[in-house]
Amino acid sequence: MAGFIDRDKVLFPLKNISSVVEIFKNQLESNHEPDLALLSIIAGAVENSLTCRSNVSIQVVEPKTLPILELHTIEDLYNKFHAIMKGAIDVSKSENKVCTRETIKKVSDVVWNSLTRSYYKDRAHLQSLYSYLTGRKLDCFGVAFAVVAGCQALGFSDVHLALSEDHAWVVFGESGTETAEVTWHGKGNEDKRGQEIGKGVSARSWLYVNNKPVICTRAMEVAALVSAINPSLNATLDACEVACLQQELLWLLYDLGHLAKYPMAIGNLGDLEEIAPTPGRVPCSALFQEAILSARTYYNNQHVYPYTYQGGYFYRNKMYKEAFESWANASDVIRLYNYSRDDEEIYKEFLEIANELIPHIMKVISSGFSANSILKKPECFANLLRFYDGICQWEQGSATPVLHIGWAKPLVNTISKFDADVRAQVNIVCESDCSSLDDRKLPRSNGNTSCFNNNNNYCLSQDHAKSHNLIDQIESKVTKDEEVTNL
Ligand SMILES: CC1(C)CN=C(N2CCN(c3ncnc4sc(CC(F)F)cc34)CC2)S1
């Protein structure tokens, strides 16, 4: 590990964004691995100086300048982190050895036991070592990151961060295939720190992405800390210097190839580019597409967020037909999983799409009568069915139910907005008898597109037909309603 060397120290005191980018560049291009503790402390210090309560007056700083960051501030915290780790774990005998589960548990205990007794865990700005070293507070990602940074400080180059879409753990050992929980997840769940990643039912939950997590290199761990930078000043305002720093650091990592296997980081960059496009760079829509391609290429299309990044972009830009397709593709991913109580985050995501975003779209478009309204397009109806059908299939075979009556009303409301002649163009094809499909949900390796048959009708393939009973119920209810209204 390069550590905190003179080439970086001469850049202090840090006064602007480009000097911070320069330090990250030096670390990433050095022939040693980048120093996670150093970069997390610097990113956290910059974020803290521009967003935290301490300077409540909205900073009016020169564009791209930062409140001055002195060398001793960073150096003292860096030395403190090394002292904590080396004071707690004796590694003299394990020079250049791979790490053991026992040592990882010790490092996790050091972090865990040094945290403030009780604090609001979901608060912003609790993700960096700056927060850990100055406030003794970390969020669940921050604990996992601190353990990996601690192991790096102790000389273990085999310990790496493993990331799902809502959880983080570590991999280690000779072939990097040992796994260990090092942090908590969610509210009120007993932490499983020290244990290997679930082989049981939790393995089928979205939380562990069907054992297709992002396994980080050191540079991807830098991408994770950069992704975790939080520019929010409060619920409505962002500190633009912090957002600008995050955006420039993500482009630096992108250009060095370190985001290629990290769909969520590409998605984060897409979100930032949508707000403030960088001249000469690809449009944000291309980044959302790249994130999807990365998830399909490296993670067997088992990740949901790349599609919801893209769907959110289409929705915000009133591209509703395209949004339906992205959301249907997201639903094609979740249908492979069994819903478990650890999956609240993605449940909330689908709930918001089904019960807020789609109803909003139905409201704003049904006022217009334009001929090319999406209500006239069978592919929109097909994608909506595919979206709802995936959620139904997600529920099937799961211990915990997904759907409740609150889902049905917006669902029927939406379906009934499409005229019968449009709905008639969508065939629900049972390519094979449903009963022959076993209940295990084998991940399908093909990309997600709604299948189109030759005579330009839109058919839902065999997997979708599994919940055709729900679709039949909707169809019959809608038809009945129509009969009633046509009486
Ligand atoms: C389409 C969305 C709702 C927009 N933002 C989304 N994010 C998903 C989570 N985000 C992330 N971005 C980069 N890396 C990671 S690792 C991780 C799990 C945590 F426990 F470590 C989360 C996450 C960033 C924001 S999904």
The ligand as a Gaussian input file, in Angstrom:
#p B3LYP/6-31G(d) Opt

LIG

0 1
 C      -32.452000       3.470000      -8.823000
 C      -32.116000       3.830000      -7.390000
 C      -33.370000       3.907000      -6.540000
 C      -31.366000       5.138000      -7.330000
 N      -30.279000       5.009000      -6.408000
 C      -29.953000       3.828000      -6.020000
 N      -28.937000       3.507000      -5.226000
 C      -28.732000       2.134000      -4.836000
 C      -27.735000       1.997000      -3.769000
 N      -26.531000       2.737000      -4.076000
 C      -25.285000       2.192000      -4.095000
 N      -24.412000       2.767000      -4.936000
 C      -23.168000       2.254000      -5.042000
 N      -22.741000       1.193000      -4.343000
 C      -23.598000       0.630000      -3.481000
 S      -23.327000      -0.731000      -2.451000
 C      -24.873000      -0.670000      -1.777000
 C      -25.307000      -1.607000      -0.728000
 C      -24.727000      -1.120000       0.599000
 F      -25.169000      -1.880000       1.612000
 F      -23.397000      -1.277000       0.548000
 C      -25.596000       0.344000      -2.302000
 C      -24.892000       1.087000      -3.306000
 C      -26.690000       4.081000      -4.584000
 C      -28.039000       4.534000      -4.775000
 S      -31.013000       2.656000      -6.692000

